[in-house]
Amino acid sequence: MSHGGKLVHAVREILVKDNSSQAGNVGRTHAAGRIIREAALVAILGAAFAFAANQVSPLGLALTRDYFPAGTASPAQPAVAGTNSGAVTPAQFLAEQMKEKGLQLLEDGKAARLFHDPRFKQDIIVFIDARDEEHYQQGHIPGAYEFDPYRPEKYFDTVLPVCQKAEQVVVYCNGGDCDDSESAAILLRDVGISNQKLFIFGGGITEWTANNQPVETGARNSGNLRKPNP
């Protein structure tokens, strides 16, 4: 073959390869385009389905509402009914929490007044200590009955008849963030003690000792009293 023929043959091979390459590129372009179109279709269908579900659901968002208005501050504690402002004291907030659970919070200072009431000696007013035995033995309100809400079966035989007879039942624990008194009160309520005579002493033994009230150690009516500081 002449040099001219070889050159023509080489050019033809280049053209064939170039055409094959272009065809492959076109095929890949078509495939990529098809994938993009399918993805867009899925996104559109998903958005339409979400919109329809939002409209039907009772928990759906109102699309015209601004959920994040400018200058919005974090929500404050709810105002307590009967107050002149939105400010809520810790005692008021605790009282509202008790109210939501159907419980009554004893007013400040009333625990000591009930303890010194003559009816206390007659078990017409009863104090219930909702802490465990170890803490009870270390010091409790004199004459208080032990009632650990995590072992109620151990104390029901003693505590239930007393609570049924009493006109007022004051339940306490350590105070502060201790909620064992709430658990004990709910247990007593669930077994038939009237909610009207159940009260939570929110300050608990911590407030009691801080106010220099007498504390009894050991068993109930042991006579081992720590007298208040002069």
Phi and psi restraints in degrees (value plus and minus 20) as a CYANA .aco file:
   2 SER   PHI     -93.5   -53.5
   2 SER   PSI     146.9   186.9
   3 HIS   PHI     -81.9   -41.9
   3 HIS   PSI     -55.1   -15.1
   4 GLY   PHI     -84.8   -44.8
   4 GLY   PSI     -60.0   -20.0
   5 GLY   PHI     -86.0   -46.0
   5 GLY   PSI     -59.5   -19.5
   6 LYS   PHI     -82.5   -42.5
   6 LYS   PSI     -59.1   -19.1
   7 LEU   PHI     -85.0   -45.0
   7 LEU   PSI     -63.2   -23.2
   8 VAL   PHI     -82.2   -42.2
   8 VAL   PSI     -61.4   -21.4
   9 HIS   PHI     -83.2   -43.2
   9 HIS   PSI     -60.8   -20.8
  10 ALA   PHI     -84.9   -44.9
  10 ALA   PSI     -61.2   -21.2
  11 VAL   PHI     -82.2   -42.2
  11 VAL   PSI     -62.3   -22.3
  12 ARG   PHI     -81.0   -41.0
  12 ARG   PSI     -62.0   -22.0
  13 GLU   PHI     -81.7   -41.7
  13 GLU   PSI     -60.8   -20.8
  14 ILE   PHI     -83.1   -43.1
  14 ILE   PSI     -63.5   -23.5
  15 LEU   PHI     -84.3   -44.3
  15 LEU   PSI     -60.2   -20.2
  16 VAL   PHI     -83.8   -43.8
  16 VAL   PSI     -65.5   -25.5
  17 LYS   PHI     -83.7   -43.7
  17 LYS   PSI     -60.5   -20.5
  18 ASP   PHI     -83.9   -43.9
  18 ASP   PSI     -60.8   -20.8
  19 ASN   PHI     -84.3   -44.3
  19 ASN   PSI     -60.8   -20.8
  20 SER   PHI     -83.1   -43.1
  20 SER   PSI     -60.6   -20.6
  21 SER   PHI     -84.4   -44.4
  21 SER   PSI     -62.9   -22.9
  22 GLN   PHI     -84.4   -44.4
  22 GLN   PSI     -59.5   -19.5
  23 ALA   PHI     -83.4   -43.4
  23 ALA   PSI     -60.8   -20.8
  24 GLY   PHI     -84.5   -44.5
  24 GLY   PSI     -61.5   -21.5
  25 ASN   PHI     -83.8   -43.8
  25 ASN   PSI     -61.2   -21.2
  26 VAL   PHI     -82.2   -42.2
  26 VAL   PSI     -60.8   -20.8
  27 GLY   PHI     -83.8   -43.8
  27 GLY   PSI     -62.7   -22.7
  28 ARG   PHI     -86.1   -46.1
  28 ARG   PSI     -57.9   -17.9
  29 THR   PHI     -82.8   -42.8
  29 THR   PSI     -64.0   -24.0
  30 HIS   PHI     -81.3   -41.3
  30 HIS   PSI     -61.6   -21.6
  31 ALA   PHI     -84.4   -44.4
  31 ALA   PSI     -63.6   -23.6
  32 ALA   PHI     -83.7   -43.7
  32 ALA   PSI     -61.2   -21.2
  33 GLY   PHI     -83.0   -43.0
  33 GLY   PSI     -58.9   -18.9
  34 ARG   PHI     -84.3   -44.3
  34 ARG   PSI     -61.9   -21.9
  35 ILE   PHI     -83.0   -43.0
  35 ILE   PSI     -63.4   -23.4
  36 ILE   PHI     -82.9   -42.9
  36 ILE   PSI     -62.8   -22.8
  37 ARG   PHI     -84.4   -44.4
  37 ARG   PSI     -61.3   -21.3
  38 GLU   PHI     -84.4   -44.4
  38 GLU   PSI     -61.5   -21.5
  39 ALA   PHI     -83.4   -43.4
  39 ALA   PSI     -60.9   -20.9
  40 ALA   PHI     -84.3   -44.3
  40 ALA   PSI     -59.0   -19.0
  41 LEU   PHI     -84.5   -44.5
  41 LEU   PSI     -62.3   -22.3
  42 VAL   PHI     -82.5   -42.5
  42 VAL   PSI     -61.8   -21.8
  43 ALA   PHI     -83.8   -43.8
  43 ALA   PSI     -61.4   -21.4
  44 ILE   PHI     -85.3   -45.3
  44 ILE   PSI     -64.3   -24.3
  45 LEU   PHI     -84.3   -44.3
  45 LEU   PSI     -60.2   -20.2
  46 GLY   PHI     -83.1   -43.1
  46 GLY   PSI     -62.9   -22.9
  47 ALA   PHI     -84.4   -44.4
  47 ALA   PSI     -60.4   -20.4
  48 ALA   PHI     -85.1   -45.1
  48 ALA   PSI     -59.8   -19.8
  49 PHE   PHI     -85.8   -45.8
  49 PHE   PSI     -63.3   -23.3
  50 ALA   PHI     -83.0   -43.0
  50 ALA   PSI     -60.9   -20.9
  51 PHE   PHI     -83.1   -43.1
  51 PHE   PSI     -64.2   -24.2
  52 ALA   PHI     -84.7   -44.7
  52 ALA   PSI     -61.1   -21.1
  53 ALA   PHI     -85.2   -45.2
  53 ALA   PSI     -59.2   -19.2
  54 ASN   PHI     -83.2   -43.2
  54 ASN   PSI     -58.2   -18.2
  55 GLN   PHI     -88.5   -48.5
  55 GLN   PSI     -56.7   -16.7
  56 VAL   PHI     -99.6   -59.6
  56 VAL   PSI     -57.5   -17.5
  57 SER   PHI     -88.5   -48.5
  57 SER   PSI     116.6   156.6
  58 PRO   PHI     -88.7   -48.7
  58 PRO   PSI     -36.2     3.8
  59 LEU   PHI    -117.8   -77.8
  59 LEU   PSI     -11.8    28.2
  60 GLY   PHI     -85.3   -45.3
  60 GLY   PSI     136.5   176.5
  61 LEU   PHI    -103.6   -63.6
  61 LEU   PSI     122.8   162.8
  62 ALA   PHI    -100.1   -60.1
  62 ALA   PSI      96.6   136.6
  63 LEU   PHI     -89.4   -49.4
  63 LEU   PSI     -40.8    -0.8
  64 THR   PHI    -111.9   -71.9
  64 THR   PSI     -23.1    16.9
  65 ARG   PHI    -109.0   -69.0
  65 ARG   PSI     122.1   162.1
  66 ASP   PHI    -112.8   -72.8
  66 ASP   PSI      84.7   124.7
  67 TYR   PHI    -101.2   -61.2
  67 TYR   PSI     -33.4     6.6
  68 PHE   PHI    -150.7  -110.7
  68 PHE   PSI      44.2    84.2
  69 PRO   PHI     -84.2   -44.2
  69 PRO   PSI     132.3   172.3
  70 ALA   PHI     -83.4   -43.4
  70 ALA   PSI     118.3   158.3
  71 GLY   PHI      58.7    98.7
  71 GLY   PSI      -7.1    32.9
  72 THR   PHI     -91.5   -51.5
  72 THR   PSI     109.6   149.6
  73 ALA   PHI    -117.7   -77.7
  73 ALA   PSI     146.8   186.8
  74 SER   PHI     -86.0   -46.0
  74 SER   PSI     126.3   166.3
  75 PRO   PHI     -82.6   -42.6
  75 PRO   PSI     119.0   159.0
  76 ALA   PHI    -110.1   -70.1
  76 ALA   PSI     149.0   189.0
  77 GLN   PHI     -84.2   -44.2
  77 GLN   PSI     123.4   163.4
  78 PRO   PHI     -83.8   -43.8
  78 PRO   PSI     125.9   165.9
  79 ALA   PHI     -91.9   -51.9
  79 ALA   PSI     125.9   165.9
  80 VAL   PHI    -113.8   -73.8
  80 VAL   PSI     114.9   154.9
  81 ALA   PHI     -77.9   -37.9
  81 ALA   PSI     116.2   156.2
  82 GLY   PHI      77.3   117.3
  82 GLY   PSI     -25.6    14.4
  83 THR   PHI    -116.0   -76.0
  83 THR   PSI     137.5   177.5
  84 ASN   PHI    -108.0   -68.0
  84 ASN   PSI     -30.6     9.4
  85 SER   PHI    -160.4  -120.4
  85 SER   PSI     154.6   194.6
  86 GLY   PHI    -100.2   -60.2
  86 GLY   PSI     -28.4    11.6
  87 ALA   PHI     -88.8   -48.8
  87 ALA   PSI     112.9   152.9
  88 VAL   PHI    -139.8   -99.8
  88 VAL   PSI     104.9   144.9
  89 THR   PHI     -96.9   -56.9
  89 THR   PSI     139.1   179.1
  90 PRO   PHI     -75.9   -35.9
  90 PRO   PSI     -58.4   -18.4
  91 ALA   PHI     -85.6   -45.6
  91 ALA   PSI     -60.8   -20.8
  92 GLN   PHI     -87.4   -47.4
  92 GLN   PSI     -60.4   -20.4
  93 PHE   PHI     -83.5   -43.5
  93 PHE   PSI     -61.5   -21.5
  94 LEU   PHI     -84.7   -44.7
  94 LEU   PSI     -60.0   -20.0
  95 ALA   PHI     -82.4   -42.4
  95 ALA   PSI     -59.0   -19.0
  96 GLU   PHI     -85.6   -45.6
  96 GLU   PSI     -60.2   -20.2
  97 GLN   PHI     -81.7   -41.7
  97 GLN   PSI     -63.0   -23.0
  98 MET   PHI     -82.5   -42.5
  98 MET   PSI     -62.2   -22.2
  99 LYS   PHI     -81.4   -41.4
  99 LYS   PSI     -58.9   -18.9
 100 GLU   PHI     -82.9   -42.9
 100 GLU   PSI     -48.6    -8.6
 101 LYS   PHI    -112.9   -72.9
 101 LYS   PSI     -16.1    23.9
 102 GLY   PHI      57.2    97.2
 102 GLY   PSI       1.9    41.9
 103 LEU   PHI    -132.2   -92.2
 103 LEU   PSI     141.1   181.1
 104 GLN   PHI    -132.7   -92.7
 104 GLN   PSI     114.5   154.5
 105 LEU   PHI    -115.0   -75.0
 105 LEU   PSI     110.4   150.4
 106 LEU   PHI     -89.4   -49.4
 106 LEU   PSI     115.9   155.9
 107 GLU   PHI     -85.2   -45.2
 107 GLU   PSI     133.1   173.1
 108 ASP   PHI     -76.2   -36.2
 108 ASP   PSI     112.0   152.0
 109 GLY   PHI      62.9   102.9
 109 GLY   PSI     -32.3     7.7
 110 LYS   PHI     -95.2   -55.2
 110 LYS   PSI     -45.8    -5.8
 111 ALA   PHI     -80.8   -40.8
 111 ALA   PSI     -64.7   -24.7
 112 ALA   PHI     -85.3   -45.3
 112 ALA   PSI     -58.7   -18.7
 113 ARG   PHI     -84.8   -44.8
 113 ARG   PSI     -60.1   -20.1
 114 LEU   PHI     -88.0   -48.0
 114 LEU   PSI     -55.5   -15.5
 115 PHE   PHI     -83.7   -43.7
 115 PHE   PSI     -57.3   -17.3
 116 HIS   PHI    -110.0   -70.0
 116 HIS   PSI     -19.0    21.0
 117 ASP   PHI     -92.4   -52.4
 117 ASP   PSI     115.1   155.1
 118 PRO   PHI     -75.8   -35.8
 118 PRO   PSI     -47.4    -7.4
 119 ARG   PHI     -86.2   -46.2
 119 ARG   PSI     -39.4     0.6
 120 PHE   PHI     -83.7   -43.7
 120 PHE   PSI     -58.1   -18.1
 121 LYS   PHI     -87.5   -47.5
 121 LYS   PSI     -38.9     1.1
 122 GLN   PHI    -119.5   -79.5
 122 GLN   PSI     -12.9    27.1
 123 ASP   PHI      42.4    82.4
 123 ASP   PSI       2.0    42.0
 124 ILE   PHI    -100.6   -60.6
 124 ILE   PSI     -49.7    -9.7
 125 ILE   PHI    -132.1   -92.1
 125 ILE   PSI     107.1   147.1
 126 VAL   PHI    -144.7  -104.7
 126 VAL   PSI     117.6   157.6
 127 PHE   PHI    -126.6   -86.6
 127 PHE   PSI     114.2   154.2
 128 ILE   PHI    -137.5   -97.5
 128 ILE   PSI     101.9   141.9
 129 ASP   PHI    -114.2   -74.2
 129 ASP   PSI      95.4   135.4
 130 ALA   PHI    -115.7   -75.7
 130 ALA   PSI       0.5    40.5
 131 ARG   PHI    -114.5   -74.5
 131 ARG   PSI     154.5   194.5
 132 ASP   PHI     -96.6   -56.6
 132 ASP   PSI     151.6   191.6
 133 GLU   PHI     -82.1   -42.1
 133 GLU   PSI     -58.8   -18.8
 134 GLU   PHI     -80.5   -40.5
 134 GLU   PSI     -67.9   -27.9
 135 HIS   PHI     -89.7   -49.7
 135 HIS   PSI     -55.1   -15.1
 136 TYR   PHI     -80.9   -40.9
 136 TYR   PSI     -66.2   -26.2
 137 GLN   PHI     -84.7   -44.7
 137 GLN   PSI     -51.6   -11.6
 138 GLN   PHI     -90.2   -50.2
 138 GLN   PSI     -44.8    -4.8
 139 GLY   PHI     142.3   182.3
 139 GLY   PSI     106.2   146.2
 140 HIS   PHI    -162.3  -122.3
 140 HIS   PSI     148.5   188.5
 141 ILE   PHI     -83.7   -43.7
 141 ILE   PSI     107.2   147.2
 142 PRO   PHI     -71.9   -31.9
 142 PRO   PSI     109.6   149.6
 143 GLY   PHI      65.1   105.1
 143 GLY   PSI     -23.8    16.2
 144 ALA   PHI     -89.3   -49.3
 144 ALA   PSI     124.2   164.2
 145 TYR   PHI    -108.9   -68.9
 145 TYR   PSI     117.7   157.7
 146 GLU   PHI    -100.8   -60.8
 146 GLU   PSI     112.3   152.3
 147 PHE   PHI    -171.9  -131.9
 147 PHE   PSI      71.7   111.7
 148 ASP   PHI     -99.5   -59.5
 148 ASP   PSI      94.3   134.3
 149 PRO   PHI     -86.2   -46.2
 149 PRO   PSI     -31.7     8.3
 150 TYR   PHI    -109.3   -69.3
 150 TYR   PSI     -29.6    10.4
 151 ARG   PHI    -157.6  -117.6
 151 ARG   PSI      34.4    74.4
 152 PRO   PHI     -81.7   -41.7
 152 PRO   PSI     -52.9   -12.9
 153 GLU   PHI     -81.5   -41.5
 153 GLU   PSI     -43.4    -3.4
 154 LYS   PHI     -93.9   -53.9
 154 LYS   PSI     -42.2    -2.2
 155 TYR   PHI    -139.2   -99.2
 155 TYR   PSI     -32.0     8.0
 156 PHE   PHI     -76.2   -36.2
 156 PHE   PSI     -62.9   -22.9
 157 ASP   PHI     -80.3   -40.3
 157 ASP   PSI     -52.7   -12.7
 158 THR   PHI    -107.4   -67.4
 158 THR   PSI     -64.0   -24.0
 159 VAL   PHI     -98.6   -58.6
 159 VAL   PSI     -59.4   -19.4
 160 LEU   PHI     -80.0   -40.0
 160 LEU   PSI     -69.7   -29.7
 161 PRO   PHI     -80.2   -40.2
 161 PRO   PSI     -56.3   -16.3
 162 VAL   PHI     -86.0   -46.0
 162 VAL   PSI     -64.8   -24.8
 163 CYS   PHI     -87.7   -47.7
 163 CYS   PSI     -53.4   -13.4
 164 GLN   PHI     -87.1   -47.1
 164 GLN   PSI     -55.8   -15.8
 165 LYS   PHI     -97.0   -57.0
 165 LYS   PSI     -53.9   -13.9
 166 ALA   PHI     -87.8   -47.8
 166 ALA   PSI     135.8   175.8
 167 GLU   PHI    -114.4   -74.4
 167 GLU   PSI     -47.6    -7.6
 168 GLN   PHI    -158.8  -118.8
 168 GLN   PSI     111.7   151.7
 169 VAL   PHI    -141.1  -101.1
 169 VAL   PSI      96.6   136.6
 170 VAL   PHI    -125.2   -85.2
 170 VAL   PSI      98.2   138.2
 171 VAL   PHI    -128.3   -88.3
 171 VAL   PSI     114.5   154.5
 172 TYR   PHI    -163.6  -123.6
 172 TYR   PSI     143.3   183.3
 173 CYS   PHI    -158.5  -118.5
 173 CYS   PSI    -154.0  -114.0
 174 ASN   PHI     -98.4   -58.4
 174 ASN   PSI     -41.6    -1.6
 175 GLY   PHI      69.4   109.4
 175 GLY   PSI    -198.5  -158.5
 176 GLY   PHI      47.5    87.5
 176 GLY   PSI    -147.3  -107.3
 177 ASP   PHI    -109.6   -69.6
 177 ASP   PSI     -11.0    29.0
 178 CYS   PHI     -93.0   -53.0
 178 CYS   PSI     106.4   146.4
 179 ASP   PHI    -135.0   -95.0
 179 ASP   PSI      -3.9    36.1
 180 ASP   PHI     -85.4   -45.4
 180 ASP   PSI     -50.1   -10.1
 181 SER   PHI     -85.3   -45.3
 181 SER   PSI     -57.4   -17.4
 182 GLU   PHI     -84.6   -44.6
 182 GLU   PSI     -64.5   -24.5
 183 SER   PHI     -81.2   -41.2
 183 SER   PSI     -62.5   -22.5
 184 ALA   PHI     -85.4   -45.4
 184 ALA   PSI     -62.9   -22.9
 185 ALA   PHI     -82.7   -42.7
 185 ALA   PSI     -61.0   -21.0
 186 ILE   PHI     -86.0   -46.0
 186 ILE   PSI     -58.7   -18.7
 187 LEU   PHI     -81.5   -41.5
 187 LEU   PSI     -65.2   -25.2
 188 LEU   PHI     -84.4   -44.4
 188 LEU   PSI     -59.7   -19.7
 189 ARG   PHI     -84.0   -44.0
 189 ARG   PSI     -59.9   -19.9
 190 ASP   PHI     -87.8   -47.8
 190 ASP   PSI     -42.5    -2.5
 191 VAL   PHI    -120.7   -80.7
 191 VAL   PSI      -7.2    32.8
 192 GLY   PHI      93.9   133.9
 192 GLY   PSI     -20.2    19.8
 193 ILE   PHI     -96.2   -56.2
 193 ILE   PSI     108.2   148.2
 194 SER   PHI     -79.5   -39.5
 194 SER   PSI     112.6   152.6
 195 ASN   PHI     -84.8   -44.8
 195 ASN   PSI     -43.7    -3.7
 196 GLN   PHI     -86.6   -46.6
 196 GLN   PSI     -44.9    -4.9
 197 LYS   PHI    -128.4   -88.4
 197 LYS   PSI     -13.6    26.4
 198 LEU   PHI    -113.1   -73.1
 198 LEU   PSI     110.0   150.0
 199 PHE   PHI    -154.3  -114.3
 199 PHE   PSI     123.7   163.7
 200 ILE   PHI    -121.9   -81.9
 200 ILE   PSI     104.9   144.9
 201 PHE   PHI    -109.4   -69.4
 201 PHE   PSI      74.0   114.0
 202 GLY   PHI     -82.2   -42.2
 202 GLY   PSI     -54.3   -14.3
 203 GLY   PHI     -90.8   -50.8
 203 GLY   PSI     -45.5    -5.5
 204 GLY   PHI      42.2    82.2
 204 GLY   PSI    -182.6  -142.6
 205 ILE   PHI     -84.1   -44.1
 205 ILE   PSI     -46.0    -6.0
 206 THR   PHI     -84.4   -44.4
 206 THR   PSI     -68.6   -28.6
 207 GLU   PHI     -87.3   -47.3
 207 GLU   PSI     -56.8   -16.8
 208 TRP   PHI     -79.6   -39.6
 208 TRP   PSI     -69.1   -29.1
 209 THR   PHI     -90.7   -50.7
 209 THR   PSI     -54.7   -14.7
 210 ALA   PHI     -83.5   -43.5
 210 ALA   PSI     -47.5    -7.5
 211 ASN   PHI    -111.7   -71.7
 211 ASN   PSI      -6.6    33.4
 212 ASN   PHI      39.4    79.4
 212 ASN   PSI      17.4    57.4
 213 GLN   PHI    -105.9   -65.9
 213 GLN   PSI     135.3   175.3
 214 PRO   PHI     -86.8   -46.8
 214 PRO   PSI     127.5   167.5
 215 VAL   PHI    -148.1  -108.1
 215 VAL   PSI     116.1   156.1
 216 GLU   PHI    -124.8   -84.8
 216 GLU   PSI     115.0   155.0
 217 THR   PHI    -128.8   -88.8
 217 THR   PSI     139.5   179.5
 218 GLY   PHI      59.2    99.2
 218 GLY   PSI    -166.9  -126.9
 219 ALA   PHI     -97.6   -57.6
 219 ALA   PSI     147.8   187.8
 220 ARG   PHI     -82.9   -42.9
 220 ARG   PSI     116.5   156.5
 221 ASN   PHI      37.2    77.2
 221 ASN   PSI      13.7    53.7
 222 SER   PHI     -90.7   -50.7
 222 SER   PSI     -43.0    -3.0
 223 GLY   PHI      65.2   105.2
 223 GLY   PSI     -23.8    16.2
 224 ASN   PHI    -106.1   -66.1
 224 ASN   PSI      77.0   117.0
 225 LEU   PHI    -130.5   -90.5
 225 LEU   PSI     117.3   157.3
 226 ARG   PHI    -115.7   -75.7
 226 ARG   PSI      91.7   131.7
 227 LYS   PHI     -90.5   -50.5
 227 LYS   PSI     129.0   169.0
 228 PRO   PHI     -85.2   -45.2
 228 PRO   PSI     133.8   173.8
 229 ASN   PHI     -86.4   -46.4
 229 ASN   PSI     123.2   163.2
